[in-house]
Amino acid sequence: MTKYNLIIFDLDGTLLNTIEDLAASVNFALEKLNLPTHTVDNYKFMVGNGVNNLLRRALPENVRYDTDTFQMLHHNFLNNYAENCENATKPYSGIADLLEKLQSNGIKIAVASNKIHSATEELVKNIFPTINFVAIFGQKDGFPIKPDPKVVEEILKIAQVQKSDTLYIGDSCVDMQTAQNAEIDVVGVTWGFRPKSELEEYNPNFIVDTTKELEEIIFSN
């Protein structure tokens, strides 16, 4: 049994390890403009707040707010990532089995990401084809990005589930803040892009190191 009827997952760093493909596409876009690139590990601290913030963080300070440079970088990144977002991206260990177990137990599953919506939808549907997600939300024009709680509120409406019956799972401070702003329980996972110390600063309900621990939390209530 579980107290949760709806589980909302972050995508990058929580369900999927996307960092190599993201880094490769941003670096490709930077190279096209003859700008310096970054390591994969550095990108782990640039992602999480939407594509615009990712690209600005990747730019050198002297051109970070130059409109033309940013627009060219944005264009180059989107085109490259659309074609290469599944090259190295894969689910974290145990995730696929966990999703299947949630679904078989009648628990609704949703995704709330700051990744571009088209890429979010494509990756989720292609990598988890047997899972019937009740809602998949990526970054959309005119829609506030996390940690604004609107995405969670929209998912709750679609799923017709109460806050008290909902659990949010993510790997960064953005996710902890999103859940807390939405007033729902939250689990921080340590297998993603950010260190455990970052999660601890926000006092989530739980912090887990493995999907097995996550499963125990979901099914022990």
C-alpha positions in Angstrom: 0.0 0.0 0.0 1.0 3.6 -0.5 -0.3 7.0 0.6 0.5 8.4 -2.8 -1.8 8.3 -5.8 0.4 10.5 -8.0 4.1 10.6 -8.4 5.6 13.5 -10.3 9.1 13.1 -11.6 11.7 15.6 -12.7 13.3 14.4 -15.9 17.0 15.4 -16.3 19.0 13.9 -13.5 16.1 12.1 -12.0 14.5 9.7 -14.6 17.1 10.1 -17.3 20.9 10.8 -17.5 20.8 13.4 -20.2 23.9 15.4 -19.4 26.3 14.0 -22.1 23.9 14.9 -24.9 23.1 18.3 -23.4 26.8 19.1 -23.1 27.6 17.9 -26.6 24.9 20.0 -28.1 25.7 23.2 -26.2 29.4 22.7 -27.0 28.6 22.2 -30.7 26.6 25.5 -30.6 29.5 27.3 -28.8 32.1 25.9 -31.3 30.0 27.2 -34.2 30.5 30.7 -32.8 34.2 30.1 -32.0 33.5 30.3 -28.2 35.0 28.2 -25.5 33.3 25.0 -24.5 32.8 23.3 -21.1 33.3 19.9 -19.5 30.3 17.5 -18.9 30.8 17.9 -15.1 30.5 21.7 -15.4 27.2 21.4 -17.2 25.8 19.5 -14.2 25.7 22.9 -12.5 24.3 24.8 -15.5 21.2 22.8 -16.1 17.9 22.8 -14.2 16.5 26.3 -14.8 15.5 26.0 -18.4 17.3 26.3 -21.8 17.7 30.0 -21.7 19.5 30.0 -18.4 21.6 27.0 -19.5 22.8 28.8 -22.6 23.5 32.1 -20.8 25.6 30.2 -18.2 27.6 28.6 -21.0 28.4 31.9 -22.6 31.6 33.9 -21.7 30.7 36.8 -19.5 31.6 39.4 -22.1 28.9 38.1 -24.5 26.5 36.6 -22.0 23.8 39.3 -22.6 24.6 40.1 -26.2 21.3 39.5 -28.0 22.7 38.4 -31.4 25.2 35.9 -29.9 22.5 34.4 -27.6 20.0 34.0 -30.5 22.6 32.3 -32.7 23.6 30.0 -29.8 20.0 29.2 -29.1 19.3 28.4 -32.7 22.3 26.2 -33.1 21.7 24.4 -29.9 18.0 23.6 -30.6 18.7 22.3 -34.0 21.6 20.1 -32.9 19.8 18.8 -29.7 16.7 17.9 -31.7 18.7 15.5 -33.7 21.0 14.2 -31.0 19.0 14.1 -27.7 19.0 10.3 -27.6 22.6 9.5 -28.5 23.8 8.8 -24.9 20.7 9.5 -22.9 19.4 6.6 -20.8 17.3 5.9 -17.7 19.1 5.6 -14.4 19.5 2.2 -12.9 16.2 0.8 -11.6 14.0 3.6 -13.0 12.3 1.6 -15.7 11.3 -1.2 -13.3 10.1 1.4 -10.7 7.8 3.0 -13.3 6.4 -0.3 -14.3 5.7 -1.2 -10.6 4.0 2.2 -10.0 1.8 1.7 -13.1 0.9 -1.9 -12.2 -0.2 -0.7 -8.7 -2.5 1.9 -10.2 -0.4 4.9 -9.2 -0.5 7.8 -11.6 2.8 9.1 -13.0 3.7 12.5 -14.4 6.8 14.4 -15.6 7.5 18.1 -14.8 10.7 19.4 -16.4 12.3 22.6 -17.4 13.6 21.0 -20.5 12.1 22.2 -23.8 8.6 20.6 -24.0 9.1 18.9 -27.4 12.3 17.2 -26.2 10.7 16.3 -22.9 7.8 14.6 -24.6 10.0 12.9 -27.2 12.4 11.4 -24.7 9.7 10.3 -22.3 7.6 8.6 -24.9 10.5 7.0 -26.8 12.4 5.7 -23.7 9.4 4.6 -21.6 6.9 3.5 -24.4 4.9 1.2 -22.1 4.2 3.8 -19.4 1.0 5.7 -19.6 2.0 9.1 -18.1 -1.0 11.1 -16.9 0.8 14.3 -17.9 4.1 15.3 -19.4 5.2 19.0 -19.0 8.3 20.6 -20.4 9.2 24.2 -20.8 6.6 26.0 -22.8 6.4 29.7 -24.0 4.3 31.8 -21.7 4.4 29.1 -18.9 6.6 29.8 -15.8 9.5 27.4 -15.3 10.2 25.6 -12.0 10.4 26.4 -9.1 7.2 28.2 -9.9 4.5 25.7 -8.7 2.1 26.2 -11.6 3.3 23.1 -13.4 2.6 21.0 -10.4 -0.8 22.6 -10.0 -1.7 21.9 -13.6 -0.7 18.3 -13.2 -2.8 17.9 -10.1 -5.8 19.2 -12.0 -5.3 16.8 -14.9 -4.7 13.9 -12.6 -7.5 14.9 -10.3 -5.4 14.1 -7.2 -5.0 16.1 -4.0 -1.8 17.6 -2.8 -1.7 15.3 0.2 -1.8 12.2 -2.1 1.1 13.5 -4.3 4.9 12.9 -4.1 7.4 14.9 -6.2 10.9 13.4 -7.0 13.9 15.4 -8.2 17.6 15.8 -8.0 18.2 19.6 -7.5 17.4 22.6 -5.4 15.0 23.7 -8.1 13.0 20.5 -7.6 13.0 20.8 -3.8 11.7 24.4 -4.1 9.1 23.5 -6.7 7.6 20.8 -4.5 7.7 23.0 -1.4 6.2 25.9 -3.3 3.4 23.6 -4.3 3.1 22.3 -0.7 3.6 18.6 -1.6 5.9 15.9 -0.2 9.3 15.7 -2.0 12.2 13.2 -2.3 15.7 14.3 -3.3 17.7 11.7 -5.3 21.5 11.7 -5.1 22.1 9.9 -8.4 21.5 13.0 -10.5 23.5 16.1 -11.4 23.7 17.9 -8.0 25.5 17.0 -4.8 23.6 15.6 -1.7 24.6 18.7 0.2 22.5 20.9 -2.1 19.5 18.8 -1.4 20.1 18.8 2.3 20.0 22.6 2.4 16.3 22.5 1.5 15.2 19.9 4.0 13.2 17.6 1.7 10.9 14.9 3.3 13.4 12.3 2.1 16.8 11.9 0.4 17.6 8.6 -1.3 20.7 7.1 -3.0 19.0 4.3 -4.9 15.7 3.5 -6.7 15.3 0.7 -4.2 15.2 3.2 -1.3 12.7 5.3 -3.3 10.5 2.3 -3.8 10.5 1.5 -0.1 9.4 5.1 0.7 6.6 5.0 -1.8 5.3 1.6 -0.8 5.8 1.6 2.9 3.3 4.3 3.7 
